Amino acid sequence: MAQGVLLTFVLYLLFLFLITRLTRREGSNADFFLAGRTTPWWIVAIGMLGDSISGVTFVSVPGMVRGMDMTYLQLVMGFFVGYIVIAYVLLPLYYRLQLVSIYTYLEQRFGRHSYRTGALFFLVSKLFGAGAKLFLITLILQQLVFAPLGVPYLVTVISVVAIIWLYTQRGGMGTIIWTDVLQTACLVLALILIIYVVSTELGLDVPGIVRLVRQDPHSRIFIFDDWTSPLYFWKQIVSGTFIVIVMTGLDQNMMQKNLTCRSLREARTNMLTYGFGFLPLNLLFLVLGILLLHYGEAHGLTLPERGDDILPFLASGHLGSWVLIFFTLGITAASFSNADSALTSLTTSVCTDLLGMKLEGDETSQRKRWWIHLGMCAAFALMVLFIGSIQQSSLLNTIFTAVSYTYGPLLGLYAFGLFTRRGVRDHLTPYLCLLSPFVSYGVSLALETVWGYKVGYEILLFNGLFTFLGLWLLRDPEKKEVLV
């Protein structure tokens, strides 16, 4: 069985490198950062769908069903509202200013300190989030393939990151977008095939699956009766909206792909199409979660306590070799899709935001960019190893919680910039952005202690609000009207 998994992995990589060779450009900074702004919108939409899902979603969302039912769909509904906001508020701003890095807006609006602060918060957030997602694929490959061969986990991590570096180091975003299309197709195909095999094992056709899901107690989606619960409907809707605004609209990785579209109109169409597709895809993951629970019960299996371990447990030892192969294909495609674009956007942010590189860079700047990309890969590998040392029951929940703290200051900065005309004391914004997450955490502890209110992902809103109020206190009376 391990040989089949290894063969699937190798064949996938060969096909991936073939697409890389066919789509690779000359390697200029303009091509690396924005693919010459010539990418069709529908290609970007397909690629972004795979990028957003990731290997963590592939195992975490089905595993959520046992503990949270299907309430995750509330958050996903909020996601779509967020995509609408991005399409009609943020994308017009980015296209009007012709940005390469979206954090350049903060420099034009507030100053260099705010600009660098926004870029650094993105770097930390993306490095942690993408590292957590890539950790999953390295761990599963280690358990299924490389550990039986005596390969140390450190070697597995370095090898996987090196593979990603090889096919991204020249083509940049132009290559990433096309490889993401392949990876999205593999992810969706793998998901559908796994659902087919599991439902067949349970003797279910499509109407049978629908009836099973409807009758299952885990099919609950909406929670309206407990406003103190983190799963309360309006908390989830609002949290989902703002999670997408910060994790997509204020994320260099996701916006960099949108900025490769030919026009604002195409970028907006891409965003809405991609956002709409997110709902049915996550619904399928939750349906798979219910099917897996029934499969375990029907066969008298004791499923793992961690939700993230349920699908890997069943795929590796109970559902047959084909499901294991589909599972390997799906998580590999999802994880690589997320990691490759994350590395490219991290390199872009360091080059443009921290080092001031231009699109029209000469050969010297291109060599510097090459070394920076390599350095980002090394940092990525270290982050994967760090994530591996943290024991978490749900990586997806960990990622959402972490970004609620790290993206919160970005939310406050952009909200203040878009909805006020006031300038600020730019040199003080880094201190404010560092303080805000700690204040938010303290408030969440106080709310739970005093009123029993458990703060969920809405900690992002608290964080953004405290940053916004802090900027209002730091407004500069000598900069009364700032128009950007």
Order of alpha helices (4+ residues) and beta strands (2+ residues): alpha-alpha-alpha-alpha-alpha-alpha-alpha-alpha-alpha-alpha-alpha-alpha-alpha-alpha-alpha-alpha-alpha-alpha-alpha-alpha
